[in-house]
Amino acid sequence: MLPACQRIANEMGELFECAESDGYVRIRTPYLYPDGDVIDLFLREKPEGATLTDLGETLRWLRMQSLAQRRTKKQERLVQDVCVTLGVELFKGMLMVRPRPDSLLSDAVTRLSQAAIRVADLWFTFRTRAGEAVTDDVEDFLQERRIPFERGQTFVGRSGKRWRADFHTRAPQRSSLVCVLATGTRGASRGITEHVLSTWYDLSHLTVGPEALRFVSLFDDTVDVWSAEDFRLLEGLSVIARWSRPDEFLDLLAA
C-alpha cells in the first residue's frame, strides 16, 4: 500500500496538504470552520487498522462559541444526528471514522470533513446570539453554577400591565430579576433597551420592602451593538452586568 501522503496526493490533489505530526499524518483540508479556521484531520495507521479523526477540535471549537461549559440536551441530539447521518463515530469528544483498506482514503476524508462542517454549523442554529439563544446560554450557566432560578416569570406593574423577567434568581441574601438584552443588529438595540427600561420602571415597587428585589440588566456584549447611552438608560433603575464577564455576573447574583 502506498504511503498515506502519496495516496492523498493521488486521490485528492493539491487542495489537501499532508505532513507528519506527533505520530499522525495531518491532512490539512480546504474546508473551514465558520470563523475561518482550517479544518485539519489526523490519520493514524496501524497493522490492525487505520483511524481518521479531528482529535476533538470540532467540538472544542463549538464549545468555545459559548460561555456554557457543557452542551445542552438539544445540542447533544443535533451532534448525534449529524454523526448518524454521515456514519461518523463520536468517541471521547472526537469525530472519528475507520478508513477501509478496500476503499479510497478520499471517501473517509470527505465524510469526516462534512461531519466537522455540519457540527460546527450548528452554532448558527443555537448560537446566533439572538435573544432566545443567549437566554438559553444564561440558563445553562445558572444551572452549572447551581443558582436557583425560575425562567420567564411574569409580574404585574404599577400600571396593571404584566411584564416578563427572563430570570428570577434566589440567593441567601437577596433575590434578583434579570432581563437579558441580546440582538445581532445595532438597529434593534435601542428598542430592546427601551423595553427593559419600561419593565424596570413599571416594576420599581418590587425594589422596596423587606424582600426587595434587585433588578439586573444583563447585556450580551459579545456582539458590538450597544451604545454608551443604552447602558446609561438602564443603570439608574438596575444593576448593569455584561455577559462577557460571567464571573462578575455570578458574584452580583450572590451578593
C-alpha positions in Angstrom: 0.0 0.0 0.0 1.3 3.4 -0.9 2.2 5.8 2.0 -0.7 8.0 3.2 0.7 11.2 1.8 1.1 9.7 -1.6 -2.5 8.4 -1.6 -3.7 11.8 -0.6 -1.8 13.4 -3.4 -3.1 10.9 -5.9 -6.7 10.9 -4.8 -7.3 14.4 -3.6 -4.9 16.7 -5.4 -3.2 19.9 -4.4 -6.0 21.3 -2.3 -5.2 18.9 0.5 -1.8 19.1 2.3 -0.1 16.3 4.2 2.5 16.3 6.9 3.7 14.1 9.8 2.6 15.3 13.2 3.1 13.5 16.6 2.6 10.0 15.2 -0.3 11.1 13.0 -0.4 12.1 9.4 -2.0 15.5 9.4 -4.3 16.3 6.5 -4.9 20.0 6.0 -8.2 20.2 4.1 -9.6 23.2 2.1 -12.6 23.3 4.4 -13.1 25.9 7.1 -14.8 26.4 10.4 -17.3 29.3 10.5 -14.7 31.7 11.8 -12.3 30.9 9.0 -10.0 28.4 10.8 -8.9 25.5 8.7 -10.2 22.0 9.4 -7.4 19.6 9.9 -7.8 15.8 10.1 -5.4 13.3 11.5 -4.7 9.8 10.2 -3.1 7.1 12.2 -2.3 3.8 10.5 -1.6 0.6 12.5 -1.4 -3.1 11.4 -4.8 -3.7 12.9 -6.4 -0.8 11.1 -6.5 2.9 10.4 -8.3 5.7 12.2 -9.1 9.2 10.9 -10.1 11.8 13.5 -10.4 15.5 14.1 -8.7 15.0 17.6 -11.7 16.7 19.2 -11.1 20.1 17.5 -14.6 20.5 16.1 -16.4 20.1 19.4 -13.7 22.2 21.1 -14.4 24.9 18.6 -18.2 24.7 19.2 -17.7 24.8 22.9 -15.6 28.0 22.6 -18.5 29.8 21.0 -20.5 29.6 24.2 -19.8 30.5 27.9 -21.7 27.4 29.0 -19.3 24.6 30.0 -21.3 21.8 28.6 -23.7 21.2 25.7 -27.4 21.2 26.2 -29.5 18.1 25.5 -30.7 19.7 22.3 -27.2 20.3 21.2 -26.1 16.8 22.0 -29.0 15.4 20.0 -28.1 17.6 17.0 -24.5 16.5 17.1 -25.6 12.8 17.3 -27.9 13.3 14.3 -25.0 14.6 12.2 -22.8 11.6 13.2 -25.6 9.1 12.4 -26.4 10.7 9.1 -22.8 10.7 7.9 -21.7 7.5 9.5 -19.2 9.1 11.9 -18.4 7.9 15.4 -18.2 10.3 18.3 -15.8 9.0 20.9 -14.3 11.0 23.8 -15.2 14.2 22.1 -13.6 13.3 18.8 -15.2 12.7 15.5 -13.8 9.5 14.0 -14.0 7.2 11.0 -12.2 4.0 10.1 -10.9 4.1 6.5 -11.3 0.7 4.9 -8.4 -0.9 3.0 -10.7 -1.6 0.1 -12.0 1.9 -0.3 -10.5 5.3 -1.2 -9.0 7.3 1.6 -10.6 10.4 0.0 -14.0 8.9 0.8 -13.3 8.9 4.5 -11.7 12.3 4.5 -14.7 13.8 2.7 -17.2 12.2 5.0 -15.3 13.3 8.2 -14.8 16.8 6.8 -18.5 17.1 6.1 -19.3 16.0 9.6 -16.9 18.6 11.0 -18.5 21.3 8.9 -22.1 20.4 9.9 -21.3 20.1 13.6 -19.6 23.5 13.6 -22.5 25.0 11.6 -24.8 24.0 14.5 -23.5 27.2 16.0 -25.8 29.1 13.6 -28.8 27.1 14.8 -28.4 27.6 18.6 -25.7 30.2 18.9 -26.8 33.0 16.6 -26.5 35.4 19.5 -30.2 36.3 19.1 -32.1 36.9 22.3 -33.6 33.5 22.9 -30.3 31.7 22.2 -28.4 33.9 24.6 -31.0 33.4 27.2 -30.5 29.6 26.8 -26.8 30.2 27.4 -27.6 32.1 30.6 -29.9 29.3 31.7 -27.2 26.7 31.2 -24.8 28.9 33.1 -27.1 29.3 36.1 -27.7 25.5 36.2 -24.0 24.8 36.2 -23.4 27.3 39.0 -26.3 25.9 41.0 -28.1 29.2 41.2 -31.8 28.6 42.0 -33.9 30.4 39.4 -37.3 30.5 37.6 -37.3 31.4 33.9 -39.9 33.6 32.3 -41.9 34.6 35.4 -44.3 37.5 34.9 -45.0 40.3 37.4 -47.8 42.9 37.5 -46.5 46.5 37.2 -48.0 49.6 38.8 -49.8 50.3 35.6 -51.6 46.9 35.7 -49.6 45.6 32.8 -47.8 42.3 33.1 -44.1 42.2 32.5 -41.9 39.2 32.0 -38.4 38.8 33.5 -36.1 36.4 31.8 -34.9 35.0 35.2 -35.9 35.3 38.8 -32.9 34.1 40.8 -32.7 33.5 44.5 -29.6 33.8 46.7 -29.2 33.6 50.5 -29.0 37.4 50.9 -31.3 38.7 48.1 -33.3 37.7 45.0 -32.9 39.3 41.6 -34.9 39.8 38.4 -32.7 39.5 35.3 -33.6 40.8 31.9 -31.3 39.7 29.1 -30.6 42.2 26.4 -29.3 40.5 23.2 -29.6 41.1 19.5 -27.4 40.7 16.4 -28.2 44.1 14.9 -27.4 47.6 16.1 -30.8 48.8 14.7 -32.7 46.7 17.2 -30.7 47.5 20.2 -32.4 50.8 21.2 -35.9 49.2 21.1 -34.7 46.4 23.4 -33.2 48.8 25.8 -36.3 50.9 26.0 -38.5 47.8 26.6 -36.3 46.8 29.5 -36.4 50.3 30.8 -40.2 50.3 30.7 -40.1 46.9 32.5 -38.0 48.2 35.4 -39.8 51.4 35.7 -43.3 49.8 36.0 -42.0 47.1 38.4 -40.0 49.6 40.5 -42.3 48.9 43.5 -40.7 45.5 43.8 -37.3 47.0 44.8 -38.6 48.3 48.2 -39.6 46.4 51.3 -38.1 43.6 53.4 -37.9 41.2 50.4 -36.9 43.9 47.9 -35.7 42.5 44.6 -32.6 43.6 42.7 -33.0 44.4 39.0 -30.2 43.2 36.8 -29.8 44.2 33.1 -27.6 41.6 31.5 -26.2 42.9 28.2 -24.8 40.4 25.7 -21.8 42.5 24.9 -20.1 39.7 22.9 -21.7 41.5 19.9 -20.8 45.1 19.5 -24.2 46.6 19.0 -24.7 48.6 22.2 -24.0 52.3 22.7 -23.0 54.0 25.9 -26.4 55.5 26.1 -28.0 52.1 26.2 -26.1 51.4 29.4 -26.8 54.8 30.9 -30.5 54.5 30.3 -30.7 51.3 32.5 -28.1 52.0 35.1 -30.4 54.3 37.1 -33.1 51.6 37.6 -30.9 48.4 37.6 -27.5 47.0 38.0 -25.6 46.5 34.7 -24.0 43.2 34.0 -22.0 42.0 30.9 -22.3 38.5 29.6 -18.6 38.7 28.6 -17.8 38.7 32.3 -19.8 35.7 33.7 -17.9 35.6 37.0 -18.8 39.2 37.8 -22.5 38.4 36.9 -22.3 35.4 39.2 -20.9 37.5 42.1 -23.6 40.1 41.5 -26.4 37.5 41.9 -24.8 36.0 45.0 -24.1 39.4 46.7 
